[in-house]
Amino acid sequence: MGQALAVSLHRNTGSAVLLVLERINTMFMRIDQLQVDLPKNVEPDPAAAAAVQELMGGRFGEMSTLNNYMHQSFNMRGREEIRPFYDLVASITAEEFGHVELVAATINLLLNGGEPDNATPKDAPLTKLNGGNGIRHQFLVNGNSSLVANAQAAPWQGDYVFSSGNLVLDMLHNFFLESGARMGKLRVYESTTHPVAKRLCGYLLTRGGVHQLAYAVALEKLTGVSVQKMLPVPDISNTKIPETAEFQAKNLHAILYRFSETDYQRISEVFNGVHPEDGTPLSVVDGHPAGHALADLKPAPASGIPSFDMGEMQEIVSRLMKGNDYSKLDDAMAAMNNKSNGTTNGSNGAADGYTPVVGSEVKVS
């Protein structure tokens, strides 16, 4: 439940616009944007899509980082006694939701355009996809879209989650997990020239590097061992990756977001100091990063996506909307988006009086 969900319910029921502006207690709030803008008018590349699948459902993929941190935060005991470390893991969990969606959006863009326009089932519209070097499961079972699986189409596994309850052991595992994730991003980056995959890797190398550093700092606070001296792992600086330059220039390699205006206030007791590579001060920011629009990929009616008869589908949607005046709602949503993007206040990208958190980018996502 959350503000964004309230907006969705309002669209479907026509209830009062004021509901959009009420503060609602939330667990997660989903905002329909991505954490980074991706190139949209690009050629399909099923081989690159297959490689990026490893960043979704591989052992070191975003499904693993999300679920490890989420379940660790759910399961922590003595939470008040270890509150700064709980806040750290919980806030990183929120960002990982958005990373999962960002990887999915990348895969979908890499697959988009494989079906010819105006085709019918008898035209064998999936021939081009079937003749490529991608994963056939993406279009034979899914809607030519991302899988919860790795680059071999093997499903992501729940036993990738490690939640021992021992704080030092869990932080050590998370540092290792982020190091393995960094390796995966580097190798996917090296495997393709496609601009969408390259941009994804540049962004995730930057933000994943923050999480790797955060767990290194947490381990130092807990044990006194200088884990930061190991960084970066693997031993190549982000400065060697041109696609990270834009994000490094914005200091996104040294910022953690709370993904909340009111909670997770003690992160800075752990995440402080300076970045070990360039001396940038480490900081914790209220709310969430500004978001970017998702690509609205065109239907593929020859494959029944979202329907074999789009005319009928559009007629159904028109009937649902008939008689409802959404003009005031659209104005309210635009105002919320402006606030979330930081255009009407100085709240670091979060709307005043709202509790963001995860989602599609959440803005998160």
C-alpha positions in Angstrom: 0.0 0.0 0.0 1.2 3.5 -0.6 0.5 6.8 -2.4 1.1 5.4 -5.8 -1.3 2.6 -5.2 -3.9 5.1 -4.1 -3.5 6.9 -7.4 -4.0 3.6 -9.3 -7.1 2.7 -7.4 -8.5 6.2 -8.0 -8.0 5.8 -11.8 -10.0 2.6 -11.8 -12.8 3.7 -9.4 -13.2 7.4 -10.0 -13.1 8.2 -6.3 -12.1 11.6 -4.9 -8.9 13.2 -6.2 -8.1 14.3 -2.7 -7.2 10.7 -1.9 -4.1 11.1 -4.1 -2.8 13.8 -1.8 -3.4 12.1 1.5 -0.5 10.6 3.4 -0.9 6.9 3.7 1.1 4.6 5.9 3.2 2.5 3.6 5.4 -0.6 3.5 6.5 -0.1 0.0 5.4 2.6 -2.4 5.8 2.1 -6.1 6.4 4.9 -8.5 6.1 4.3 -12.2 9.6 5.4 -13.2 13.2 4.0 -13.5 16.2 5.1 -11.6 18.1 6.0 -14.8 17.0 6.9 -18.3 17.7 4.2 -21.0 18.0 4.7 -24.8 14.7 3.7 -26.3 14.9 3.8 -30.1 17.4 1.0 -30.5 17.8 -2.2 -32.5 17.0 -5.6 -30.9 19.9 -7.7 -29.7 18.7 -11.1 -28.3 22.3 -12.1 -27.6 22.9 -9.1 -25.4 19.5 -9.7 -23.7 20.6 -13.2 -22.9 23.8 -11.9 -21.3 22.0 -9.3 -19.2 19.7 -12.1 -17.9 22.7 -13.1 -15.7 22.3 -9.7 -14.0 18.7 -10.6 -13.2 18.6 -14.2 -12.1 22.2 -15.3 -11.7 23.7 -16.2 -8.3 25.1 -12.6 -8.2 22.2 -10.9 -10.0 19.8 -8.3 -8.8 17.2 -10.9 -7.6 19.9 -12.2 -5.3 20.9 -8.8 -3.9 17.3 -7.8 -3.4 16.2 -11.0 -1.7 19.3 -11.3 0.5 18.9 -7.8 2.0 15.2 -7.9 2.1 15.0 -11.2 4.1 18.0 -10.2 6.3 16.1 -7.0 7.2 12.9 -9.0 7.8 14.7 -11.5 10.0 17.0 -9.3 12.2 16.6 -9.8 15.9 17.5 -7.2 18.5 16.7 -4.6 15.8 16.9 -1.6 18.2 20.2 -2.7 19.6 21.7 -2.8 16.0 19.5 -0.1 14.5 22.2 1.6 12.4 23.0 -1.7 10.6 19.3 -2.6 10.2 18.7 0.8 8.7 21.6 0.3 6.3 20.4 -3.0 5.0 16.7 -2.0 4.8 17.4 1.1 2.8 19.6 -0.8 0.3 16.8 -3.3 0.0 14.6 -0.5 -1.4 17.1 0.5 -4.0 17.5 -3.1 -5.1 13.8 -3.3 -6.0 14.4 -0.6 -8.6 17.5 -2.4 -9.9 15.5 -5.5 -10.6 13.1 -3.4 -12.7 15.9 -1.6 -14.4 17.5 -4.9 -15.5 14.1 -6.1 -16.7 13.5 -2.9 -18.7 16.9 -3.3 -20.3 16.2 -6.9 -21.4 12.9 -5.9 -22.8 14.4 -3.0 -24.8 17.0 -5.5 -26.1 14.3 -7.8 -27.2 12.0 -5.1 -28.6 11.5 -5.0 -32.4 12.0 -8.7 -33.1 8.5 -9.2 -34.4 7.5 -7.5 -37.7 4.7 -5.0 -37.8 1.3 -5.9 -39.1 2.1 -9.6 -39.1 -0.4 -12.4 -38.4 0.2 -15.8 -36.8 0.4 -17.5 -40.2 3.3 -15.2 -41.1 5.6 -16.9 -38.6 6.3 -13.6 -36.8 8.8 -15.2 -34.4 11.1 -16.5 -37.0 13.6 -13.7 -36.6 13.8 -14.3 -32.8 14.1 -18.0 -33.3 17.0 -17.6 -35.6 19.1 -15.5 -33.2 21.5 -16.3 -30.3 19.1 -15.4 -27.6 17.0 -17.4 -25.1 14.0 -19.0 -26.8 12.2 -19.2 -23.5 11.9 -15.4 -23.5 9.5 -15.5 -26.5 8.1 -19.0 -26.4 6.8 -18.8 -22.8 7.2 -15.1 -21.8 5.9 -12.2 -23.9 9.3 -11.7 -25.6 10.5 -10.3 -22.2 12.7 -10.8 -19.2 12.8 -14.0 -17.2 13.4 -14.6 -13.5 16.4 -16.6 -14.6 20.1 -16.5 -15.5 21.8 -16.3 -18.9 21.2 -20.1 -19.4 17.5 -19.6 -18.6 17.9 -21.5 -15.3 15.5 -20.1 -12.8 16.7 -17.9 -9.9 16.9 -20.0 -6.7 15.7 -19.1 -3.3 18.7 -20.9 -1.7 20.8 -18.0 -3.0 19.5 -16.2 0.0 21.8 -16.2 3.1 20.3 -14.9 6.3 22.3 -16.4 9.2 21.2 -13.9 11.8 24.8 -13.3 12.8 25.4 -9.6 11.9 29.1 -9.9 11.1 28.6 -13.0 9.0 25.7 -11.5 7.1 27.6 -8.3 6.4 30.6 -10.3 5.2 28.3 -12.3 2.9 26.8 -9.1 1.5 30.3 -7.7 0.8 31.1 -10.9 -1.1 27.7 -10.8 -2.9 28.3 -7.2 -4.1 31.8 -8.2 -5.2 30.4 -11.1 -7.3 27.7 -8.8 -8.7 30.4 -6.3 -9.7 32.3 -9.1 -11.5 29.1 -10.0 -13.4 28.4 -6.4 -14.4 31.9 -6.0 -15.7 31.7 -9.2 -17.8 28.4 -8.3 -19.3 29.8 -4.8 -20.0 32.7 -6.5 -21.9 30.4 -8.8 -23.8 28.4 -6.3 -25.8 28.5 -3.0 -27.6 24.8 -2.3 -27.3 24.1 1.2 -25.8 21.3 0.0 -23.6 23.3 -2.7 -22.0 26.3 -0.5 -21.7 24.4 2.3 -19.9 22.8 -0.2 -17.5 26.2 -1.6 -16.6 27.6 1.9 -16.1 24.8 2.8 -13.7 24.8 -0.5 -11.8 28.6 -0.5 -11.4 28.3 3.0 -9.8 25.4 2.2 -7.5 26.6 -1.4 -6.8 30.0 0.1 -5.9 28.2 2.2 -3.2 26.6 -0.9 -1.7 29.9 -2.8 -1.8 31.5 0.2 0.0 28.7 0.4 2.5 29.1 -3.2 3.6 32.9 -2.7 3.8 32.4 0.2 6.1 29.9 -1.8 8.2 32.4 -4.5 8.6 35.1 -2.0 9.7 32.7 -0.6 12.3 31.9 -4.1 13.6 35.4 -5.6 13.5 38.0 -3.0 13.2 39.4 -4.7 10.0 40.2 -2.3 7.2 38.1 -3.9 4.5 38.1 -0.8 2.4 41.7 -1.5 1.6 40.5 -4.3 -0.6 38.4 -2.1 -2.8 37.7 -2.1 -5.7 36.9 -5.8 -6.1 37.5 -6.9 -8.8 40.5 -4.6 -9.0 39.5 -2.2 -11.8 38.4 1.3 -11.0 35.0 2.6 -12.3 37.0 5.5 -13.8 38.2 3.0 -16.4 34.5 2.5 -17.5 33.4 5.5 -19.6 29.7 4.8 -18.9 30.2 5.5 -15.2 31.6 9.0 -15.7 28.1 10.7 -15.8 27.1 9.2 -12.5 30.5 9.6 -10.8 30.3 13.4 -11.7 27.0 13.5 -9.8 28.7 11.9 -6.8 26.4 8.9 -7.1 29.3 6.7 -6.2 29.3 8.2 -2.7 25.6 8.6 -1.8 23.2 6.3 -0.1 19.4 7.1 -0.3 17.1 6.4 2.6 14.1 5.8 0.4 12.1 7.4 3.2 11.5 10.9 4.6 11.1 9.7 8.2 12.6 6.2 8.7 16.1 4.8 8.5 17.6 7.9 10.2 20.7 6.2 11.6 22.4 5.0 8.4 24.9 7.8 8.7 26.3 6.3 11.9 27.7 3.5 9.7 28.0 5.1 6.3 30.4 8.1 6.8 33.9 9.2 6.0 35.2 9.5 2.5 35.3 7.4 -0.6 38.6 5.4 -0.6 39.4 6.1 -4.3 38.8 9.8 -4.7 38.1 11.2 -1.2 34.5 12.3 -2.0 32.6 12.7 1.3 30.2 9.8 1.9 26.6 11.1 2.5 23.1 9.8 3.2 20.2 11.6 1.4 16.5 11.6 2.4 14.0 10.2 -0.1 15.0 8.7 -3.4 16.8 9.6 -6.6 14.9 11.5 -9.3 13.2 9.1 -11.8 12.9 8.6 -15.5 10.2 7.4 -17.8 9.9 3.7 -18.8 9.7 2.9 -22.4 6.1 1.9 -23.4 6.9 -0.9 -25.9 4.4 -1.3 -28.7 2.1 -4.3 -28.7 2.8 -7.5 -30.7 -0.7 -8.7 -31.5 0.5 -11.4 -33.8 1.8 -13.1 -30.7 -1.2 -12.1 -28.5 0.7 -9.5 -26.6 -1.3 -8.1 -24.9 -4.1 -9.4 -27.1 -4.6 -10.9 -30.6 -7.3 -8.3 -31.1 -6.0 -4.9 -30.1 -9.2 -3.2 -31.4 -11.3 -5.2 -28.9 -8.8 -4.5 -26.1 -9.0 -0.7 -26.8 -12.7 -0.8 -26.8 -12.7 -2.5 -23.4 -10.4 0.1 -22.0 -12.6 2.9 -23.5 -15.7 1.5 -21.8 -13.8 1.4 -18.5 -12.9 5.1 -18.8 -16.3 6.2 -20.2 -18.0 8.8 -18.0 -14.9 9.3 -15.7 -13.2 12.7 -15.7 -9.5 12.2 -15.1 -8.4 15.8 -15.8 -8.1 16.7 -12.1 -6.4 13.4 -11.3 -3.9 14.0 -14.1 -3.1 17.4 -12.7 -2.6 16.0 -9.3 -0.4 13.2 -10.6 1.7 15.7 -12.5 2.2 17.8 -9.4 3.3 14.7 -7.5 5.7 13.8 -10.2 7.1 17.3 -10.2 7.6 17.1 -6.5 9.2 13.6 -6.8 11.6 14.9 -9.4 12.6 17.8 -7.1 11.2 20.5 -9.4 9.1 22.2 -6.8 11.2 21.9 -3.6 14.7 21.2 -2.4 14.0 17.8 -0.9 16.6 15.8 -2.8 14.1 14.4 -5.2 11.5 13.3 -2.8 8.1 14.9 -2.4 7.4 16.7 0.9 5.2 14.7 3.2 5.5 11.4 1.3 7.2 8.2 2.2 8.8 6.9 -1.1 10.1 3.7 -1.5 10.4 1.1 -3.9 9.4 0.4 -7.2 9.9 0.8 -10.5 12.6 2.9 -9.9 11.4 3.4 -7.2 11.8 6.2 -7.1 12.5 3.8 -6.4 12.6 2.2 -7.2 
